[in-house]
Amino acid sequence: MRLNKLAAVVAGSLTITITGCSTPTSDETVPASKSAVGEVLRFTTGEVSIEVTIDEDNPATRDLVDLVPFTVRLEDFNGREKIADLPRELNYTGSPGSAPVDGDLIYYIPWGNIGFYYNTGGIGYSDQTLHLGTYDATIEQLERLEGQAVTVEVVN
């Protein structure tokens, strides 16, 4: 008897309120993430500007576009790429790895940075290297971005 009274008191004192939740009906749709493919990011400092065309649609590319605008500093890494730390790590869950080629902008998961590859000879596929987009610039143009504040913005 005592247990039944306790259960009744506990049950009577519990109120669960759910607000703002609904299940879409057949007439409603859940919005999908906007594709990043075709977005153009401009990396600019002084008189030099390099445009990167996003040509993959995955969580990392969408998060990169959402992060814009931001500022980075590029430095050379190992005579192969110009790298820069991002303001924060990108969401990359479900993004495929890649075998980078010259002219690729990549995201390197372990360091949370981006890289402009210009000398990929001997570099193969890695799950840790995510392809973000492509650029068309000379090594001299890339070098002119080094060590300076580089502004990144969406141009389309």
C-alpha positions as CSV (number, residue, x, y, z in Angstrom):
1,M,0.0,0.0,0.0
2,R,2.7,2.4,1.0
3,L,4.6,1.7,-2.3
4,N,1.4,2.5,-4.3
5,K,1.0,5.8,-2.6
6,L,4.6,6.7,-3.2
7,A,4.3,5.7,-6.9
8,A,1.1,7.9,-7.2
9,V,2.9,10.9,-5.6
10,V,5.9,10.5,-7.9
11,A,3.8,10.0,-11.0
12,G,1.6,13.0,-10.1
13,S,4.6,15.3,-9.6
14,L,6.3,14.5,-12.9
15,T,5.3,16.7,-15.8
16,I,7.1,16.6,-19.1
17,T,6.6,19.4,-21.5
18,I,8.0,19.3,-25.0
19,T,7.8,22.4,-27.1
20,G,9.2,23.4,-30.4
21,C,9.4,19.8,-31.7
22,S,7.4,18.4,-34.5
23,T,7.7,15.7,-37.1
24,P,7.5,16.9,-40.7
25,T,4.3,15.9,-42.4
26,S,4.4,14.5,-46.0
27,D,3.9,18.1,-47.2
28,E,6.9,19.5,-45.3
29,T,10.5,18.9,-46.0
30,V,13.5,19.0,-43.8
31,P,15.9,21.6,-45.3
32,A,19.1,20.1,-46.7
33,S,22.5,21.7,-46.3
34,K,23.3,24.1,-49.1
35,S,25.9,22.7,-51.5
36,A,29.3,24.4,-51.4
37,V,30.2,23.4,-55.0
38,G,30.8,26.4,-57.2
39,E,31.6,28.8,-54.3
40,V,34.7,30.9,-55.0
41,L,36.9,31.9,-52.1
42,R,39.3,34.8,-52.6
43,F,42.6,34.8,-50.6
44,T,43.9,38.4,-50.7
45,T,46.8,40.4,-49.3
46,G,48.1,43.6,-50.7
47,E,48.1,43.3,-54.5
48,V,47.9,39.5,-54.7
49,S,44.7,37.6,-54.9
50,I,44.2,33.9,-55.4
51,E,40.8,32.4,-56.0
52,V,39.8,28.9,-55.0
53,T,36.8,27.2,-56.6
54,I,35.1,24.7,-54.2
55,D,34.5,21.6,-56.2
56,E,33.5,19.1,-53.6
57,D,30.3,19.0,-51.5
58,N,31.0,17.5,-48.1
59,P,30.8,18.6,-44.5
60,A,34.4,20.1,-44.6
61,T,33.7,22.3,-47.7
62,R,30.4,23.5,-46.4
63,D,31.9,24.3,-43.0
64,L,34.8,26.2,-44.7
65,V,32.4,28.3,-46.7
66,D,30.4,29.0,-43.5
67,L,33.6,30.1,-41.7
68,V,34.2,32.9,-44.2
69,P,35.2,35.7,-43.7
70,F,38.4,35.1,-41.8
71,T,42.1,36.0,-41.8
72,V,45.1,33.6,-42.0
73,R,48.9,33.6,-42.3
74,L,50.5,31.3,-44.9
75,E,53.8,29.7,-44.5
76,D,55.8,27.2,-46.6
77,F,55.7,23.6,-45.5
78,N,58.4,21.2,-46.7
79,G,58.7,22.7,-50.2
80,R,55.3,21.2,-51.1
81,E,52.6,23.4,-49.9
82,K,51.7,26.8,-48.4
83,I,49.8,26.1,-45.2
84,A,47.7,28.2,-42.8
85,D,45.9,27.5,-39.5
86,L,42.2,28.2,-39.6
87,P,40.4,30.1,-36.8
88,R,38.9,26.7,-35.7
89,E,38.8,23.1,-36.9
90,L,36.3,22.2,-39.6
91,N,33.5,19.6,-39.3
92,Y,34.8,16.9,-41.5
93,T,32.8,13.9,-40.5
94,G,31.9,11.9,-43.6
95,S,34.3,13.9,-45.9
96,P,36.3,11.6,-48.2
97,G,40.1,11.5,-48.2
98,S,42.1,12.4,-51.3
99,A,45.2,12.0,-53.4
100,P,46.2,15.7,-53.8
101,V,47.5,17.1,-57.0
102,D,49.2,20.5,-57.7
103,G,46.6,23.2,-57.6
104,D,44.5,21.6,-54.8
105,L,43.4,23.4,-51.6
106,I,43.2,20.7,-48.9
107,Y,42.3,20.4,-45.3
108,Y,44.7,18.3,-43.2
109,I,42.7,16.7,-40.3
110,P,45.5,16.1,-37.7
111,W,46.6,19.7,-37.7
112,G,43.3,21.4,-38.6
113,N,44.9,23.5,-41.3
114,I,44.5,24.2,-45.0
115,G,47.2,23.8,-47.6
116,F,47.8,25.1,-51.1
117,Y,49.6,22.2,-52.8
118,Y,52.1,23.1,-55.5
119,N,54.6,20.1,-55.4
120,T,52.7,16.9,-54.8
121,G,55.2,14.5,-56.4
122,G,55.3,11.2,-54.4
123,I,52.3,12.2,-52.3
124,G,49.5,9.6,-52.4
125,Y,46.0,9.0,-51.1
126,S,45.3,9.8,-47.4
127,D,42.1,9.7,-45.4
128,Q,43.6,12.6,-43.4
129,T,43.9,14.9,-46.4
130,L,40.6,16.3,-47.6
131,H,40.2,18.0,-51.0
132,L,38.4,21.3,-50.7
133,G,38.9,23.0,-54.1
134,T,41.2,24.0,-56.8
135,Y,43.2,27.2,-57.6
136,D,45.2,28.5,-60.5
137,A,48.3,30.4,-59.3
138,T,52.0,30.4,-59.7
139,I,54.4,29.5,-56.9
140,E,55.5,33.2,-57.0
141,Q,51.9,34.3,-56.3
142,L,51.7,31.9,-53.5
143,E,55.0,33.1,-52.1
144,R,53.7,36.7,-52.1
145,L,50.9,35.6,-49.7
146,E,53.4,34.2,-47.2
147,G,53.9,35.8,-43.8
148,Q,51.2,38.4,-44.2
149,A,47.6,38.7,-43.0
150,V,45.6,37.0,-45.8
151,T,41.8,37.9,-45.9
152,V,39.5,35.1,-47.1
153,E,36.1,36.0,-48.5
154,V,33.4,34.5,-50.7
155,V,33.2,36.3,-54.1
156,N,30.1,34.9,-55.6
